[in-house]
Amino acid sequence: MIVVNPTVTSDPASDHLPLDTDLPFAVIMVAIFILAVAFYSLFVLRPQSLYGNVLKPELISDDIFNPVTLDETAPARAYGQWKAETNYVADIEPGFNACAICLGPMLDEDIIRHLQCGHVFHSRCFGEWFFRRHDTCPTCISRIMPTT
């Protein structure tokens, strides 16, 4: 005759992970949470703090975004003429410079705008940038217009 014991006993300690694996998991979760909060606060809540010299578009006066102001600040002229006046020497390859907005090459006959920060752009490309209420250089984000 076979006797079957209907009661099943279970060791409650075996139902949980050992203590030595719970602690590292908790530390990793806390670290991930801290990194997520830091990322959120730096890049979502306050992205303008990364570019401290940029004014919000709603704070910029509409009267600076006109062709006369642009021509006074960065007059349009031929790229070849500008190279001759400034004795420009290309950094990358002799005779080659590219517009940082359209990434197209600058040819001697192209009309360009030379900003106070030293960057040069096609006049058409920079005009589109400027008249979209950007008051900074597209490359280095320095102010284009003097503050009033």
Buried (B, 14 or more C-beta within 10 A) or exposed (E): EEEEEEEEEEEEEEEEEEEEEEEEEEEEEEEEEEEEEEEEEEEEEEEEEEEEEBBEEEEBEEEBBEEEBBEEBBEBBBBBEBBEEEEBEEEEEEEEBBBBBEEEEBEEEBBBBBBEEEBBBBBBBBBBBBEEBBBBBBBEBBBBBEEE
